[in-house]
């Protein structure tokens, strides 16, 4: 269907976001602290993420090593994360975020994002 488009979109998105997170991690950390303090944002952003994730999962339900399977994995990750944010108590989320809001987590997360994004972009643009 549109798996090449989604692979290109998510691939470029993950590479760009990964680079930004690694370069600007010191300025992103306070933003994330503030995000987790804002209950309105902590409700509406996961709602939007859930809708987008469900759209991907309904279009590509099976996770596999194929291109459509990797797009499905991204959709399932979005669904799981959004349900997690919507169901966990706010106090628990803010406490957990403080444990992960460290430079080393942003470095490793940025690297993982770049690797996944490069893989998706290479598949989406037909380089693999």
Phi, psi and omega in degrees: 000258181248023186298329178291321176298312181295323178295318178295313181299305182291324179300308179296319179300311182295321178295312182296312180296320178301316178295317180297315181298319181290322183282323187246028186302324181294328178273341179280327183303313178293329178296317179294322175300316181292322178302315182286347175274340184268104184293329180293311178297322180293348176262313187281324179297313176297330175297316178294319179296322179296316179298315179294317179297318178296323177299319178291316182295321179291329178280325183225082188282340189255125176277129177205184178275357178285171180300314180294330177292324178290322175297321176298319178300316178299316178298315178295322177298320178295317180297312182297314180297316182293320177295321177302310181295324183283335185258336182282145177299142184302317182298320179294320179297315181293323178294317180294319181299323179299327179289328184262350183276064182232155180304322182294323177294323179291324178296309181293321177296320177296317178297316178298318178298317179295318180296311179298317180296319179297317178299311181297315181297319179297318177293314184296324181267007175074027180271351179234000000 
